[in-house]
Amino acid sequence: MEENKVRYSDEELEEFRQLINEKLAVAKSDYEVLMEKINGSDDDDDDPHATYHTLEEGSETLSKESLMNECLRTQKFITGLQAALVRIQNKTYGICRETGKLIPKERLRAVPHATLSIEAKHARDQRK
């Protein structure tokens, strides 16, 4: 990476756009599956033997809570990826919002919705 480079080229941005779109498709599919599991787990409501399932209700609640948390994480990931696509369109993708320097490609490939360089992230974590 050139030291004086202030943004990624259009070709590089297109490479990131493809990566993000692939991850977005997977995340949206995962989200739909999670929502189906959450909405479909109440099928036993009409079961006359439901009283025998009292012990399982606690684990079902825990499982549903776990699914809801996963669903929220996936939704946040989707929002982050969509915001990254907007930054690509604005040609500001890959620029650290704290230092103004380019975030290394390796980091963006691993965390395509990143808005902070590793250095800025560590500095922010130190302040907490």
ROKOL-840537 format. One line per 10 residues: their letters; for each residue x, y, z of N, C-alpha, C. Coordinates in nm, 3 decimals, padded with zeros to 5 digits, always signed. Example, Ala and Ser with C-alpha at 12.3 -4.5 7.8 and 13.67 -1.06 7.14 Angstrom:
AS> +01.319 -00.569 +00.780 +01.230 -00.450 +00.780 +01.320 -00.330 +00.780 | +01.285 -00.225 +00.708 +01.367 -00.106 +00.714 +01.290 +00.003 +00.787
// end
This chain:
MEENKVRYSD> +00.085 -00.118 +00.000 +00.000 +00.000 +00.000 +00.089 +00.124 +00.000 | +00.058 +00.217 -00.088 +00.137 +00.339 -00.097 +00.106 +00.427 +00.024 | +00.209 +00.490 +00.079 +00.193 +00.571 +00.199 +00.104 +00.693 +00.174 | +00.113 +00.752 +00.054 +00.039 +00.875 +00.027 -00.099 +00.848 -00.033 | -00.138 +00.725 -00.045 -00.267 +00.690 -00.101 -00.378 +00.729 -00.003 | -00.479 +00.804 -00.052 -00.582 +00.854 +00.037 -00.713 +00.776 +00.027 | -00.729 +00.699 -00.079 -00.849 +00.615 -00.092 -00.818 +00.498 -00.183 | -00.905 +00.396 -00.177 -00.889 +00.281 -00.264 -00.938 +00.315 -00.403 | -00.877 +00.251 -00.503 -00.916 +00.274 -00.643 -01.055 +00.218 -00.669 | -01.114 +00.259 -00.779 -01.247 +00.208 -00.816 -01.244 +00.056 -00.832
EELEEFRQLI> -01.135 +00.002 -00.885 -01.122 -00.143 -00.901 -01.118 -00.212 -00.765 | -01.044 -00.155 -00.673 -01.037 -00.212 -00.538 -01.172 -00.202 -00.468 | -01.240 -00.088 -00.486 -01.372 -00.071 -00.425 -01.471 -00.173 -00.482 | -01.458 -00.202 -00.610 -01.547 -00.302 -00.672 -01.521 -00.441 -00.614 | -01.395 -00.472 -00.589 -01.360 -00.600 -00.526 -01.425 -00.609 -00.387 | -01.419 -00.501 -00.311 -01.481 -00.500 -00.178 -01.634 -00.507 -00.189 | -01.691 -00.440 -00.291 -01.837 -00.442 -00.309 -01.884 -00.587 -00.331 | -01.809 -00.660 -00.413 -01.846 -00.801 -00.439 -01.836 -00.883 -00.312 | -01.731 -00.865 -00.237 -01.712 -00.938 -00.111 -01.827 -00.907 -00.015 | -01.860 -00.780 -00.003 -01.967 -00.738 +00.089 -02.101 -00.792 +00.044
NEKLAVAKSD> -02.129 -00.787 -00.086 -02.257 -00.839 -00.136 -02.270 -00.989 -00.110 | -02.160 -01.062 -00.121 -02.163 -01.206 -00.091 -02.194 -01.228 +00.058 | -02.125 -01.154 +00.145 -02.148 -01.168 +00.288 -02.289 -01.122 +00.326 | -02.339 -01.021 +00.257 -02.474 -00.970 +00.282 -02.580 -01.074 +00.246 | -02.560 -01.142 +00.135 -02.655 -01.247 +00.093 -02.659 -01.359 +00.196 | -02.544 -01.401 +00.245 -02.537 -01.507 +00.345 -02.602 -01.460 +00.475 | -02.571 -01.338 +00.517 -02.626 -01.286 +00.643 -02.778 -01.274 +00.635 | -02.831 -01.228 +00.522 -02.976 -01.216 +00.507 -03.043 -01.354 +00.511 | -02.979 -01.451 +00.448 -03.030 -01.588 +00.450 -03.029 -01.643 +00.594 | -02.918 -01.619 +00.665 -02.908 -01.662 +00.805 -03.016 -01.598 +00.890
YEVLMEKING> -03.040 -01.469 +00.865 -03.142 -01.395 +00.941 -03.280 -01.456 +00.919 | -03.311 -01.488 +00.794 -03.441 -01.549 +00.763 -03.457 -01.683 +00.834 | -03.353 -01.764 +00.835 -03.357 -01.894 +00.902 -03.380 -01.874 +01.052 | -03.309 -01.780 +01.111 -03.326 -01.752 +01.254 -03.468 -01.706 +01.284 | -03.522 -01.618 +01.201 -03.659 -01.570 +01.223 -03.760 -01.684 +01.211 | -03.737 -01.774 +01.117 -03.827 -01.890 +01.103 -03.821 -01.978 +01.227 | -03.701 -01.997 +01.282 -03.686 -02.077 +01.404 -03.757 -02.010 +01.521 | -03.741 -01.879 +01.531 -03.804 -01.806 +01.641 -03.956 -01.811 +01.628 | -04.007 -01.786 +01.510 -04.152 -01.783 +01.490 -04.215 -01.921 +01.486 | -04.137 -02.022 +01.452 -04.192 -02.156 +01.440 -04.180 -02.239 +01.565
SDDDDDDPHA> -04.118 -02.185 +01.669 -04.095 -02.267 +01.789 -04.215 -02.269 +01.883 | -04.327 -02.205 +01.847 -04.446 -02.207 +01.931 -04.552 -02.302 +01.878 | -04.513 -02.401 +01.800 -04.607 -02.492 +01.737 -04.680 -02.583 +01.836 | -04.628 -02.598 +01.957 -04.686 -02.691 +02.055 -04.800 -02.631 +02.137 | -04.842 -02.509 +02.106 -04.943 -02.442 +02.188 -05.076 -02.516 +02.193 | -05.112 -02.589 +02.088 -05.240 -02.660 +02.086 -05.229 -02.804 +02.135 | -05.112 -02.846 +02.175 -05.086 -02.983 +02.218 -05.152 -03.008 +02.355 | -05.246 -03.106 +02.363 -05.311 -03.134 +02.491 -05.213 -03.190 +02.595 | -05.100 -03.239 +02.550 -05.000 -03.295 +02.641 -04.894 -03.191 +02.679 | -04.922 -03.066 +02.651 -04.824 -02.960 +02.675 -04.783 -02.950 +02.821
TYHTLEEGSE> -04.872 -02.992 +02.913 -04.837 -02.984 +03.055 -04.719 -03.073 +03.089 | -04.697 -03.176 +03.010 -04.583 -03.265 +03.034 -04.451 -03.203 +02.989 | -04.463 -03.093 +02.919 -04.342 -03.028 +02.868 -04.293 -02.915 +02.958 | -04.345 -02.908 +03.080 -04.312 -02.800 +03.171 -04.162 -02.787 +03.192 | -04.093 -02.898 +03.210 -03.948 -02.894 +03.233 -03.873 -02.842 +03.111 | -03.928 -02.867 +02.994 -03.861 -02.823 +02.871 -03.882 -02.675 +02.844 | -03.985 -02.616 +02.907 -04.015 -02.477 +02.878 -03.899 -02.384 +02.914 | -03.831 -02.413 +03.024 -03.717 -02.332 +03.063 -03.608 -02.334 +02.959 | -03.577 -02.451 +02.906 -03.473 -02.459 +02.805 -03.521 -02.400 +02.673 | -03.651 -02.411 +02.645 -03.705 -02.349 +02.524 -03.692 -02.198 +02.531
TLSKESLMNE> -03.721 -02.141 +02.649 -03.710 -01.997 +02.667 -03.566 -01.953 +02.648 | -03.474 -02.029 +02.707 -03.333 -01.999 +02.693 -03.291 -02.009 +02.547 | -03.338 -02.113 +02.479 -03.305 -02.132 +02.339 -03.361 -02.018 +02.255 | -03.483 -01.976 +02.284 -03.545 -01.867 +02.209 -03.469 -01.736 +02.234 | -03.426 -01.717 +02.359 -03.348 -01.598 +02.392 -03.216 -01.598 +02.317 | -03.153 -01.714 +02.310 -03.029 -01.728 +02.236 -03.050 -01.698 +02.088 | -03.159 -01.750 +02.032 -03.192 -01.723 +01.892 -03.216 -01.574 +01.869 | -03.286 -01.511 +01.963 -03.312 -01.367 +01.951 -03.181 -01.287 +01.953 | -03.089 -01.325 +02.042 -02.960 -01.257 +02.048 -02.882 -01.275 +01.918 | -02.884 -01.396 +01.866 -02.816 -01.423 +01.739 -02.881 -01.343 +01.627
CLRTQKFITG> -03.012 -01.334 +01.630 -03.086 -01.258 +01.531 -03.046 -01.110 +01.535 | -03.035 -01.055 +01.655 -02.995 -00.915 +01.671 -02.853 -00.891 +01.621 | -02.762 -00.985 +01.651 -02.624 -00.974 +01.603 -02.620 -00.977 +01.450 | -02.700 -01.066 +01.391 -02.703 -01.078 +01.246 -02.761 -00.952 +01.184 | -02.864 -00.897 +01.247 -02.925 -00.774 +01.197 -02.824 -00.658 +01.203 | -02.748 -00.650 +01.311 -02.646 -00.546 +01.325 -02.537 -00.563 +01.217 | -02.499 -00.688 +01.189 -02.400 -00.717 +01.086 -02.452 -00.673 +00.949 | -02.578 -00.704 +00.920 -02.639 -00.664 +00.793 -02.637 -00.512 +00.779 | -02.674 -00.442 +00.886 -02.674 -00.296 +00.884 -02.534 -00.241 +00.858 | -02.434 -00.303 +00.922 -02.295 -00.263 +00.902 -02.250 -00.283 +00.759
LQAALVRIQN> -02.289 -00.396 +00.700 -02.252 -00.425 +00.561 -02.321 -00.327 +00.465 | -02.447 -00.296 +00.492 -02.519 -00.200 +00.407 -02.455 -00.061 +00.415 | -02.413 -00.023 +00.535 -02.345 +00.106 +00.551 -02.212 +00.107 +00.475 | -02.144 -00.008 +00.474 -02.017 -00.019 +00.400 -02.041 +00.000 +00.251 | -02.152 -00.053 +00.200 -02.185 -00.034 +00.057 -02.207 +00.114 +00.025 | -02.268 +00.187 +00.118 -02.287 +00.332 +00.099 -02.151 +00.401 +00.095 | -02.060 +00.361 +00.184 -01.925 +00.421 +00.184 -01.852 +00.389 +00.054 | -01.873 +00.271 -00.001 -01.812 +00.238 -00.131 -01.867 +00.332 -00.238 | -01.996 +00.350 -00.238 -02.061 +00.438 -00.336 -02.007 +00.581 -00.322 | -01.983 +00.626 -00.198 -01.931 +00.761 -00.173 -01.779 +00.769 -00.187
KTYGICRETG> -01.717 +00.654 -00.213 -01.571 +00.643 -00.228 -01.497 +00.680 -00.099 | -01.561 +00.656 +00.015 -01.497 +00.679 +00.145 -01.469 +00.547 +00.216 | -01.498 +00.436 +00.150 -01.480 +00.303 +00.210 -01.332 +00.279 +00.239 | -01.307 +00.222 +00.355 -01.170 +00.183 +00.391 -01.089 +00.293 +00.455 | -01.151 +00.408 +00.478 -01.080 +00.518 +00.543 -01.120 +00.518 +00.691 | -01.020 +00.509 +00.777 -01.044 +00.507 +00.921 -01.112 +00.637 +00.963 | -01.223 +00.624 +01.036 -01.297 +00.745 +01.073 -01.231 +00.822 +01.186 | -01.127 +00.766 +01.247 -01.056 +00.840 +01.353 -00.923 +00.897 +01.304 | -00.848 +00.819 +01.226 -00.716 +00.865 +01.183 -00.718 +00.925 +01.043 | -00.818 +00.891 +00.963 -00.823 +00.939 +00.825 -00.733 +00.862 +00.731
KLIPKERLRA> -00.663 +00.761 +00.784 -00.572 +00.681 +00.701 -00.647 +00.559 +00.647 | -00.590 +00.499 +00.544 -00.651 +00.379 +00.487 -00.639 +00.260 +00.581 | -00.749 +00.189 +00.595 -00.749 +00.065 +00.672 -00.689 -00.042 +00.581 | -00.594 -00.122 +00.630 -00.531 -00.223 +00.545 -00.634 -00.320 +00.484 | -00.606 -00.362 +00.361 -00.696 -00.454 +00.289 -00.721 -00.582 +00.367 | -00.617 -00.633 +00.435 -00.632 -00.759 +00.509 -00.742 -00.744 +00.615 | -00.744 -00.629 +00.683 -00.847 -00.605 +00.785 -00.985 -00.596 +00.721 | -00.994 -00.526 +00.608 -01.123 -00.509 +00.542 -01.174 -00.641 +00.484 | -01.084 -00.727 +00.444 -01.128 -00.859 +00.394 -01.183 -00.943 +00.511 | -01.121 -00.928 +00.627 -01.166 -01.004 +00.745 -01.291 -00.942 +00.807
VPHATLSIEA> -01.295 -00.809 +00.812 -01.408 -00.736 +00.872 -01.450 -00.627 +00.772 | -01.527 -00.664 +00.670 -01.556 -00.570 +00.561 -01.636 -00.447 +00.601 | -01.698 -00.449 +00.717 -01.775 -00.333 +00.762 -01.696 -00.245 +00.860 | -01.566 -00.273 +00.873 -01.481 -00.199 +00.967 -01.475 -00.051 +00.928 | -01.479 +00.035 +01.030 -01.464 +00.179 +01.007 -01.344 +00.234 +01.084 | -01.276 +00.147 +01.158 -01.158 +00.186 +01.233 -01.039 +00.097 +01.197 | -00.921 +00.157 +01.191 -00.800 +00.077 +01.175 -00.776 +00.004 +01.307 | -00.689 -00.096 +01.304 -00.656 -00.170 +01.426 -00.601 -00.074 +01.532 | -00.514 +00.018 +01.489 -00.454 +00.113 +01.583 -00.562 +00.198 +01.650 | -00.654 +00.250 +01.571 -00.760 +00.335 +01.627 -00.852 +00.254 +01.718
KHARDQRK> -00.878 +00.130 +01.680 -00.963 +00.043 +01.763 -00.896 +00.015 +01.898 | -00.766 -00.017 +01.894 -00.692 -00.042 +02.018 -00.687 +00.084 +02.105 | -00.665 +00.199 +02.043 -00.661 +00.324 +02.119 -00.795 +00.352 +02.184 | -00.904 +00.325 +02.111 -01.038 +00.346 +02.165 -01.064 +00.249 +02.281 | -01.021 +00.122 +02.265 -01.039 +00.024 +02.371 -00.961 +00.062 +02.496 | -00.844 +00.123 +02.478 -00.762 +00.166 +02.592 -00.830 +00.276 +02.672 | -00.908 +00.360 +02.603 -00.977 +00.472 +02.669 -01.098 +00.427 +02.749 | -01.150 +00.308 +02.718 -01.272 +00.262 +02.787 -01.245 +00.219 +02.928
// end
